[in-house]
Amino acid sequence: MDYESCIQRTLNYIEEHLDEPITLETLSEIACFSPFHYHRIFQAMVGDSVMDYVRKRRLTFAAERLFYSNDKIMKIAIDSGFQYQESFNRAFKKMYGVSPKQYRNLVQISGPFHGKAYLISKQFLGGCKMEPVLRTKPAFHIIGYALKTKNTDGQNNRDIPEFWQQYIQNNLGCTIPNPINNADFGICTDFCPETGEFVYIIGMEVEEGTKALDGMVYRHFPEQEYAVFTTPVADTESFTASIQSTWNYIFTEWFQQSDYEHCGTVEFELYDERCIGPEKMMDIYIPVKKRAIEV
């Protein structure tokens, strides 16, 4: 399945319908993906979440009209997908640093303009191919600490490393009651593709019914089939880059070469004894299901 062509079709559709309602469901149908799978593939290949990309393109479209036309701001706001001028003003000022009215009166155009994305084929670690192990993990239970974040404007890439730093520096793993083993989980769950929001949990596996202490969360996750990817061996300095490269490979290369798609449930990283010492590796668990056969 040619993922680049699928995503490019939706990029073209977005450009042609910036002044019309655009939904995640419509775009995923054009791409022939489930909404969640489309959301994750788009993010990996374009660099923005779907609706964040649409918002930035609409604001660029609005900025061009503000500067080059005499159309009323309210009309530009509506044509750019905003029902209310107040919400348009807030979004515009967040992106450009000035209100739409102030922008119109500027002598020179100021950025940031957000151009249309054009996909470029990506290679992973010099063309290295990774094959996951397909594994059915029985239902499991986690106690840990939760953070709500979102994958727009790179917020999760700032929030999650800081969250891990706090977890490690404060030795919070030792406060989790009666863990089954010493492995730490980094769990992404409760996804909302429309907003990019999700919950990230750092914790450890426990027996069912174990009581969480104040400030902690207890979560149950049902049995699920996972594609399990083991990161290449790396030293401490390059370990983070190795993990990020593996995530990138999963969504930009492996899925389109496989017969599977993301099924939209919990995904997680598993940090066990292999993360100790000069040579490090860890596992990434991606929930998968067989992709529907196109007729």
C-alpha positions in Angstrom: 0.0 0.0 0.0 1.5 3.4 -1.1 1.1 5.5 2.0 2.7 8.5 0.4 0.0 8.6 -2.3 -2.8 8.1 0.3 -1.6 11.0 2.5 -0.8 13.2 -0.6 -4.4 12.8 -1.7 -5.6 14.2 1.6 -3.1 17.1 1.4 -4.5 18.0 -2.0 -8.1 17.7 -0.7 -7.2 20.1 2.2 -5.9 22.7 -0.2 -9.0 22.5 -2.3 -11.4 22.8 0.6 -9.8 25.3 3.0 -12.9 27.4 3.0 -15.2 24.4 3.7 -15.8 22.1 6.7 -13.0 19.5 6.9 -13.2 16.5 9.3 -10.8 13.8 10.3 -13.4 11.2 9.2 -13.6 12.6 5.7 -9.8 12.8 5.3 -9.4 9.2 6.6 -11.9 7.9 4.1 -10.0 9.6 1.3 -6.8 8.0 2.5 -8.6 4.6 2.9 -7.5 4.4 6.6 -9.4 4.2 9.8 -9.5 7.6 11.5 -7.0 6.7 14.2 -4.5 5.0 11.9 -4.7 8.0 9.5 -4.1 10.4 12.3 -0.9 8.6 13.4 0.5 8.1 9.8 -0.2 11.7 8.9 1.6 13.0 12.0 4.6 10.8 11.3 4.9 11.7 7.6 3.9 15.4 7.7 5.1 16.5 11.1 1.9 18.0 12.3 -1.3 16.4 13.6 -4.1 16.4 11.0 -6.3 19.2 12.4 -3.3 21.3 13.5 -2.0 21.2 9.9 -5.5 22.2 8.6 -5.6 25.1 11.2 -2.2 26.4 10.2 -3.0 26.2 6.4 -6.3 28.1 7.1 -4.5 30.8 9.0 -2.0 31.2 6.3 -4.9 31.4 3.8 -6.5 34.0 6.0 -3.3 36.1 6.3 -2.9 36.2 2.5 -6.5 37.5 2.1 -6.0 40.0 4.9 -3.0 41.5 3.2 -4.1 41.2 -0.5 -7.9 41.9 -0.3 -10.3 44.2 1.3 -12.7 41.4 2.4 -14.2 42.0 5.9 -12.4 40.2 8.7 -15.6 38.3 9.7 -16.0 36.9 6.2 -12.3 35.8 6.1 -12.8 34.2 9.5 -15.9 32.2 8.3 -14.2 31.2 5.0 -11.2 30.0 7.1 -13.4 27.6 9.0 -14.0 29.7 12.2 -17.6 30.2 13.3 -16.8 33.1 15.5 -14.5 36.1 14.9 -13.3 35.9 18.5 -11.9 32.4 18.1 -10.4 33.4 14.8 -8.7 36.4 16.4 -7.2 34.3 19.2 -5.9 31.6 16.8 -4.5 34.2 14.4 -2.7 36.2 17.2 -1.2 33.0 18.6 0.3 32.2 15.2 1.3 35.7 14.0 1.7 37.7 17.3 -0.8 40.4 16.2 -4.5 40.6 15.7 -6.0 40.2 12.2 -6.7 44.0 12.1 -3.1 44.8 13.1 -1.8 42.4 10.6 -3.8 44.0 7.8 -2.3 47.4 8.6 1.3 46.2 8.6 3.5 47.5 5.8 5.3 44.2 5.3 4.0 40.6 5.7 5.3 38.9 8.7 5.5 35.1 9.3 5.1 32.4 10.1 3.6 31.3 6.9 2.8 27.6 6.8 3.3 26.2 3.3 1.6 23.2 1.8 3.4 19.9 2.8 5.1 17.9 0.2 6.0 14.4 1.1 9.6 13.1 0.7 10.5 9.5 1.0 12.2 8.8 4.3 14.9 6.2 5.1 15.4 4.6 8.5 19.0 4.1 9.8 20.5 3.9 6.3 17.8 1.7 4.9 17.9 -0.9 7.7 14.7 -3.0 7.9 13.2 -4.1 11.3 10.8 -6.9 11.7 8.6 -6.9 14.8 7.4 -9.9 16.8 3.6 -10.2 16.8 2.6 -10.9 20.4 -0.7 -11.2 22.2 -0.3 -9.6 25.6 -2.9 -10.8 28.2 -4.8 -8.2 30.1 -2.6 -6.2 32.5 -2.9 -3.6 35.3 -0.8 -0.5 35.8 -0.2 1.8 38.7 1.7 5.0 38.0 1.6 8.7 37.4 -0.5 10.4 34.6 0.1 13.4 32.5 -2.3 14.9 29.9 -0.6 16.3 26.9 -1.1 16.7 23.2 0.9 16.1 20.0 0.4 19.6 18.5 3.2 22.1 18.2 5.6 19.5 19.7 4.1 19.9 23.2 4.3 16.1 24.0 8.0 16.1 23.0 8.6 18.7 25.7 6.2 17.4 28.3 7.1 13.7 28.3 10.9 14.0 28.7 10.3 16.4 31.6 7.8 14.0 33.1 10.3 11.2 32.9 13.0 13.4 34.4 10.8 14.1 37.4 9.9 10.4 37.7 13.6 9.3 37.8 14.9 12.2 39.9 12.3 11.7 42.6 12.6 7.9 42.4 8.8 7.6 42.0 9.0 4.0 40.8 9.9 3.0 44.4 6.6 4.5 45.6 4.4 2.2 43.4 2.9 -0.5 45.7 3.8 -4.2 45.0 5.0 -4.1 41.4 5.2 -7.4 39.6 8.7 -6.7 38.2 11.1 -3.8 37.9 10.1 -2.8 34.4 8.8 0.7 33.8 6.0 1.4 31.3 5.6 4.6 29.3 2.0 4.3 28.1 0.0 6.4 25.6 -3.7 6.1 26.0 -7.1 7.9 25.8 -6.2 9.4 22.4 -8.4 12.1 20.9 -7.3 12.4 17.2 -9.4 15.5 16.6 -7.5 17.6 19.2 -4.3 15.6 19.5 -4.7 15.2 23.2 -3.8 12.0 25.0 -2.8 10.7 28.4 0.7 9.5 29.1 1.3 7.2 32.1 4.6 6.2 33.6 4.2 3.2 35.9 4.7 -0.4 36.7 2.6 -3.6 36.3 0.7 -4.7 39.4 -1.8 -7.4 40.3 -5.4 -6.7 39.6 -7.1 -4.7 42.3 -3.9 -3.3 43.8 -4.8 0.0 45.5 -3.2 3.2 44.1 -1.9 5.7 46.6 -2.8 9.4 46.5 -1.5 11.1 43.4 -1.3 7.8 41.4 -3.6 6.2 38.9 -4.7 2.6 38.5 -5.5 1.4 35.0 -6.7 -1.8 33.4 -5.8 -2.7 29.8 -7.5 -5.7 28.1 -5.8 -8.4 26.1 -4.5 -7.2 22.8 -2.3 -8.2 19.9 0.8 -6.1 19.5 3.6 -5.6 17.0 6.6 -5.5 19.3 9.7 -3.6 18.0 13.0 -3.8 19.7 15.2 -0.7 19.3 18.7 -1.1 17.9 21.5 -1.4 20.5 22.7 2.1 21.4 24.9 3.8 24.0 23.4 6.3 26.5 24.1 9.3 24.3 22.3 7.9 21.3 19.5 5.9 23.1 16.9 8.6 22.8 17.6 9.0 19.1 17.4 5.3 18.6 13.9 5.2 20.2 12.7 8.2 18.1 14.0 6.6 14.9 12.2 3.4 15.7 8.9 5.2 16.2 9.5 7.0 12.9 10.2 3.8 11.1 7.0 2.1 12.4 4.7 4.8 11.1 6.5 5.9 7.9 7.8 2.5 6.6 6.7 -0.7 8.5 2.9 -0.1 8.4 2.8 0.4 4.6 4.9 -2.7 4.1 2.7 -4.8 6.3 -0.8 -6.2 6.3 -1.6 -4.4 9.6 -2.9 -1.0 10.8 -3.0 0.6 14.2 -6.2 -0.4 16.0 -6.5 2.8 18.1 -6.0 1.4 21.6 -3.1 1.7 24.1 0.5 1.7 22.9 3.5 1.6 25.2 7.2 1.5 25.7 8.8 -1.1 28.0 12.0 -0.2 29.8 13.5 -3.3 31.6 16.9 -4.5 32.6 18.2 -4.1 29.0 18.2 -0.3 29.7 20.8 -0.7 32.3 24.5 -0.6 31.3 26.5 0.9 28.5 24.5 -0.8 25.7 20.8 -0.1 25.8 17.6 -1.4 24.1 13.9 -1.4 24.8 10.6 -2.5 23.3 7.8 -0.5 21.7 4.4 -2.2 21.7 2.0 -1.1 18.9 -1.6 -2.4 19.0 -2.5 -3.8 15.6 -5.2 -5.4 13.6 -5.3 -6.9 10.1 -5.9 -4.2 7.5 -9.2 -4.6 5.6 -8.8 -5.9 2.1 -9.6 -3.3 -0.5 -12.3 -4.4 -3.0 
